[in-house]
Amino acid sequence: VSSIGQSLAAIVGASNVFEGAGIEERYRVDIMAKYVSTPGFVVRPGSTEEVAAVVKLAAQANLSITPLGGRTGVVGGGTAKDGAIVLSLERMNKVLEVDAASMTMTVEAGATLQATHESAEANGLFMPLDLGARGSATIGGNIATNAGGNRVLRWGMMRDMVLGLEAVLANGSVVSSLTKALKDNAGYNWKHLFIGSEGTLGVITRAVLRLRPLPVSSQTALVAMSSFETATALLRKMEAALGGRLSSFELMWSDFYDFSSEAQLAKRARPLPCGHALYALMESLGSEVAHDADLFAQTLEQAMSEGLASDVVIAQSDRERDNLWAVRDDLTEVLRPLRPLIAYDVSMALGDMPRFREETRAQILERFPQATTLYYGHAGDGNLHLVVGAGTGKDQTTEVDRMVYRVVEKYRGSVSGEHGIGKGKREYIGLTRSAQELALMQAIKTALDPHNLMNPGKVLP
Amino acid sequence: VSSIGQSLAAIVGASNVFEGAGIEERYRVDIMAKYVSTPGFVVRPGSTEEVAAVVKLAAQANLSITPLGGRTGVVGGGTAKDGAIVLSLERMNKVLEVDAASMTMTVEAGATLQATHESAEANGLFMPLDLGARGSATIGGNIATNAGGNRVLRWGMMRDMVLGLEAVLANGSVVSSLTKALKDNAGYNWKHLFIGSEGTLGVITRAVLRLRPLPVSSQTALVAMSSFETATALLRKMEAALGGRLSSFELMWSDFYDFSSEAQLAKRARPLPCGHALYALMESLGSEVAHDADLFAQTLEQAMSEGLASDVVIAQSDRERDNLWAVRDDLTEVLRPLRPLIAYDVSMALGDMPRFREETRAQILERFPQATTLYYGHAGDGNLHLVVGAGTGKDQTTEVDRMVYRVVEKYRGSVSGEHGIGKGKREYIGLTRSAQELALMQAIKTALDPHNLMNPGKVLP
């Protein structure tokens, strides 16, 4: 054990420090096996004070720190520098309090998203953020990456659920504002700077989350549409008619829908026939079981009669609902044949999506005629996913990246609507962020972390 | 005309520069006649480029800049240093675009809040932020102060409506991200740093706002309650039962309600009798005219039968609605007898409000037995207003401030939930922001504005 290892052990206990060859694979290789490194130390603090002590020690030893949550990121944000420190929040995993009167929850950064769901529901409350990795993803990671998911349309991103925040800065100081109030206009809102900063400004240790009343009614439908214009009009119609109840509007172009439902045929029947231009999976969450179901069905019926919807299936049971969602979400097996696949999470104005799709698709297929391109996304919030696979090898990733991001640049969108920049998109951030914006971000980074000790090599170019 | 005046005129035109004695009173004295200064220049640029040129010139001349919006701030945030530059956004007052498909609006900073309401409604859309000063308050000022108002419970503060932002930094560079997408996770979200920074980090020039579907149904009720616990329970019941439609829950303690309704008796009958402990004014906005009205009435009826509400009046017409709101909002004449009054906009966890009220009230009345204290607030979002008047003179402001803010500190609330810090609360920000938080804010300020040229003497102590 090195002297640094001993000093770390003195802070967090010997059983919570791993060093060199004693470091397990999960701290060295990311979940997609895409980003690999050889950290010098893994340390698992049990409290904010221990985090602060580790950060101070790291600064003295001139070792950088990479905070690690539930290992569900896809852009290499949790990959440490060789020889540096991985700071895992896995032991700080408690839901500390649910305050039903204030409708808030206080949590440690290492609590899983699912743990917050369960604690909220046990108190008749609701934590709206949801995503497939809920069982492993941690609140600290969700905050550090400003996680999105399928309900951003109604409740916003992780950013919109964080009332209070505590973080340890690069100099070891603890900034803490664990407020339960929705409103605080006393000075700069530093909280929002840390949300989405991917561990490069400090280590998030605790948070106060805003909860909502637990919805009692839930409706889910899959709808086929004849054009992007009808899809947009249907989205606006549903939002207006449901008076705030619409919580998801997941758009799937026919390429995605046909491919995904085809791949799942052994498991489940296709919920709607192929042949339509677009499909939308929509969810409404409300407070009145019978009335909400009637309103949802009537609105969709009206949409059919107005030509906004070409075909509709409404889930009549939890099983049917899960089957509808599976076409959109149960993608691991579906996408396997396309490996090595290239995935995007760009965002842009809703109205620019069709041209973005046409232009990227034409360029990719001209260069790689055998490629498969699948387009889908959250639509309601401007976030579009694109998967490119088969016919493009791993070596072509950079070429496809450039094609796709150039078109995003043209439409003044963002190279990341959801997953963040991490290591993987650093070279492209300048396509959709101006030199002035990047200079501003760098000035903030330098002011808060002058020696570049917090998760170096991420986010900024 | 000085040489600086000439240089300013070369940028914005001679008719848009005022100097020395030629400066009108509205640029020297704030709307409450509380903050007075003698600026050297007033300049009214017509474009972002002109703002940038003015900022660069000011930096060369070592003159500070105070951006000025609609002059509706109450904490002196728009008061320039003597001899320095007031940069008024009044000429940049256009709504540049309403994009109905993306449900966004692009505006110049000097557009009034009311202009955004009208442009949105003309397109069948809704800008949810609302406050009494809507006719003069500008979007730039609303962003710079992160304005709140009566609908934060449902749609959040100004921060939650800003998708894209453009600002001119102290070094004259223009940072611009006028995106229409809800999601952008590419790098630090600098936008949120400028929102609520009160002109101390740069000049906000343009913004893209998120709009919502225009609600078609509206219900308003005034409800009397027997205790704070029943008020909290009623809030939670209404939120849950209305499934997201509850847009306001304005709480009034009996001291406020009795005083306000008494003062308005010449104009309108008291909507509910005095004698109850608390009153709440609530608003629900939805999409179904008949059903929403039934649900609202039935839920309140049920609340009565459960003892959560002691008495209820539901507005049956626009006139009745306006009369109910007047008790809460039409305060200019009501509060006149209390001048010189002292007003607070603190925030805290909902559950701490009763003890905050008891403790501050006891302290104030012990020291100033003739004083009137009125408590009211947005409640749903943790924001509490307190007005203290009569029996406390202007000279006692500091003494009352200290009493009130010490109790806010005890309950770990905020000295400002809504109005900001400006000049008026600088000495108190340290009571509810830690030394570490203030050091972090100062580091950000220094990084972005090393020569302290942007609205100096505001926000930070």
Contacts between the chains, C-beta under 8 A, distances in Angstrom:
chain1	res1	chain2	res2	distance
A	99	B	349	7.1
A	99	B	351	7.0
A	100	B	236	7.8
A	101	B	232	5.4
A	101	B	236	7.8
A	101	B	350	6.0
A	101	B	351	4.6
A	102	B	349	4.8
A	102	B	350	5.0
A	102	B	351	5.7
A	102	B	382	7.6
A	103	B	236	7.3
A	104	B	349	7.5
A	145	B	185	6.9
A	146	B	185	5.4
A	146	B	189	7.6
A	148	B	183	5.8
A	148	B	185	7.8
A	152	B	182	6.3
A	152	B	183	6.5
A	153	B	182	7.8
A	154	B	244	7.7
A	156	B	160	7.3
A	156	B	182	7.8
A	157	B	182	7.9
A	157	B	183	6.6
A	159	B	189	7.6
A	160	B	156	7.3
A	160	B	160	6.8
A	169	B	436	7.8
A	169	B	440	6.9
A	173	B	436	4.6
A	173	B	439	7.1
A	173	B	440	7.9
A	174	B	436	6.2
A	175	B	434	7.1
A	175	B	436	4.8
A	175	B	437	5.2
A	175	B	440	5.4
A	176	B	434	6.6
A	176	B	436	7.4
A	176	B	437	7.7
A	177	B	433	7.5
A	177	B	434	7.7
A	177	B	437	6.3
A	178	B	412	7.7
A	179	B	347	7.8
A	179	B	349	7.6
A	179	B	412	6.8
A	179	B	413	7.4
A	179	B	414	6.8
A	180	B	348	7.8
A	180	B	349	3.8
A	180	B	350	7.5
A	180	B	382	6.8
A	181	B	347	4.0
A	181	B	348	5.7
A	181	B	349	6.2
A	181	B	381	7.1
A	181	B	382	3.2
A	181	B	383	7.1
A	181	B	413	6.4
A	181	B	414	6.4
A	181	B	417	6.4
A	182	B	152	6.3
A	182	B	153	7.8
A	182	B	156	7.8
A	182	B	157	7.9
A	182	B	347	7.7
A	182	B	380	7.8
A	182	B	381	3.8
A	182	B	382	5.3
A	182	B	383	7.5
A	183	B	148	5.8
A	183	B	152	6.5
A	183	B	157	6.6
A	183	B	347	4.7
A	183	B	378	7.5
A	183	B	381	5.2
A	183	B	382	5.9
A	183	B	383	4.6
A	183	B	414	7.4
A	183	B	417	3.8
A	183	B	418	5.9
A	184	B	347	5.8
A	184	B	414	4.2
A	184	B	416	7.5
A	184	B	417	6.3
A	185	B	145	6.9
A	185	B	146	5.4
A	185	B	148	7.8
A	185	B	196	5.6
A	185	B	414	7.3
A	185	B	416	4.6
A	185	B	417	6.3
A	185	B	418	5.9
A	185	B	419	6.8
A	185	B	420	4.9
A	185	B	421	7.4
A	186	B	414	4.8
A	186	B	415	5.4
A	186	B	416	4.7
A	186	B	420	7.9
A	186	B	421	5.9
A	186	B	425	7.5
A	186	B	429	5.3
A	186	B	432	5.9
A	186	B	433	5.7
A	187	B	421	6.3
A	187	B	429	5.8
A	187	B	433	5.7
A	187	B	437	7.2
A	187	B	438	7.3
A	187	B	441	5.1
A	187	B	459	5.8
A	187	B	460	7.0
A	188	B	193	6.0
A	188	B	196	7.0
A	188	B	197	5.6
A	188	B	201	7.6
A	188	B	441	4.7
A	188	B	444	5.9
A	188	B	445	7.7
A	188	B	459	7.5
A	189	B	146	7.6
A	189	B	159	7.6
A	189	B	192	5.7
A	189	B	193	7.0
A	189	B	195	7.0
A	189	B	196	5.5
A	190	B	193	7.9
A	190	B	437	6.8
A	190	B	440	5.4
A	190	B	441	6.6
A	190	B	444	7.3
A	192	B	189	5.7
A	192	B	192	3.3
A	192	B	193	7.0
A	193	B	188	6.0
A	193	B	189	7.0
A	193	B	190	7.9
A	193	B	192	7.0
A	193	B	193	5.9
A	193	B	444	7.7
A	195	B	189	7.0
A	196	B	185	5.6
A	196	B	188	7.0
A	196	B	189	5.5
A	197	B	188	5.6
A	201	B	188	7.6
A	212	B	239	7.9
A	213	B	236	7.1
A	213	B	239	5.1
A	213	B	240	3.8
A	214	B	240	7.6
A	215	B	243	7.1
A	217	B	243	7.8
A	232	B	101	5.4
A	236	B	100	7.8
A	236	B	101	7.8
A	236	B	103	7.3
A	236	B	213	7.1
A	239	B	212	7.9
A	239	B	213	5.1
A	240	B	213	3.8
A	240	B	214	7.6
A	240	B	287	6.0
A	241	B	287	5.6
A	242	B	287	6.5
A	243	B	215	7.1
A	243	B	217	7.7
A	243	B	244	7.5
A	243	B	245	6.0
A	243	B	285	7.8
A	243	B	286	4.1
A	243	B	287	3.3
A	243	B	288	6.6
A	243	B	292	7.4
A	244	B	154	7.7
A	244	B	243	7.6
A	244	B	244	4.1
A	244	B	245	6.3
A	244	B	286	7.4
A	244	B	287	7.8
A	245	B	243	6.1
A	245	B	244	6.2
A	285	B	243	7.8
A	286	B	243	4.1
A	286	B	244	7.4
A	287	B	240	6.1
A	287	B	241	5.6
A	287	B	242	6.5
A	287	B	243	3.3
A	287	B	244	7.8
A	288	B	243	6.6
A	288	B	295	7.1
A	291	B	291	6.7
A	292	B	243	7.4
A	295	B	288	7.1
A	347	B	179	7.8
A	347	B	181	4.0
A	347	B	182	7.7
A	347	B	183	4.7
A	347	B	184	5.8
A	348	B	180	7.8
A	348	B	181	5.7
A	349	B	99	7.1
A	349	B	102	4.7
A	349	B	104	7.4
A	349	B	179	7.6
A	349	B	180	3.8
A	349	B	181	6.2
A	350	B	101	5.9
A	350	B	102	5.0
A	350	B	180	7.6
A	351	B	99	7.0
A	351	B	101	4.5
A	351	B	102	5.7
A	378	B	183	7.5
A	380	B	182	7.8
A	381	B	181	7.2
A	381	B	182	3.8
A	381	B	183	5.2
A	382	B	102	7.6
A	382	B	180	6.8
A	382	B	181	3.2
A	382	B	182	5.3
A	382	B	183	5.9
A	383	B	181	7.1
A	383	B	182	7.5
A	383	B	183	4.6
A	412	B	178	7.7
A	412	B	179	6.8
A	413	B	179	7.3
A	413	B	181	6.3
A	414	B	179	6.8
A	414	B	181	6.4
A	414	B	183	7.4
A	414	B	184	4.1
A	414	B	185	7.2
A	414	B	186	4.8
A	415	B	186	5.4
A	416	B	184	7.5
A	416	B	185	4.6
A	416	B	186	4.8
A	417	B	181	6.4
A	417	B	183	3.8
A	417	B	184	6.3
A	417	B	185	6.3
A	418	B	183	5.9
A	418	B	185	5.9
A	419	B	185	6.8
A	420	B	185	4.9
A	420	B	186	8.0
A	421	B	185	7.4
A	421	B	186	5.8
A	421	B	187	6.3
A	425	B	186	7.5
A	429	B	186	5.3
A	429	B	187	5.8
A	432	B	186	5.9
A	433	B	177	7.4
A	433	B	186	5.7
A	433	B	187	5.7
A	434	B	175	7.1
A	434	B	176	6.6
A	434	B	177	7.7
A	436	B	169	7.8
A	436	B	173	4.7
A	436	B	174	6.2
A	436	B	175	4.9
A	436	B	176	7.4
A	437	B	175	5.2
A	437	B	176	7.7
A	437	B	177	6.3
A	437	B	187	7.2
A	437	B	190	6.8
A	438	B	187	7.3
A	439	B	173	7.1
A	440	B	169	7.0
A	440	B	173	7.9
A	440	B	175	5.4
A	440	B	190	5.4
A	440	B	448	7.3
A	441	B	187	5.1
A	441	B	188	4.7
A	441	B	190	6.6
A	443	B	447	4.7
A	443	B	448	6.4
A	444	B	188	5.9
A	444	B	190	7.2
A	444	B	193	7.7
A	444	B	444	6.6
A	444	B	447	6.3
A	444	B	448	7.9
A	445	B	188	7.7
A	446	B	447	6.9
A	447	B	443	4.7
A	447	B	444	6.2
A	447	B	446	6.9
A	447	B	447	3.6
A	448	B	440	7.3
A	448	B	443	6.4
A	448	B	444	7.9
A	459	B	187	5.8
A	459	B	188	7.5
A	460	B	187	7.0
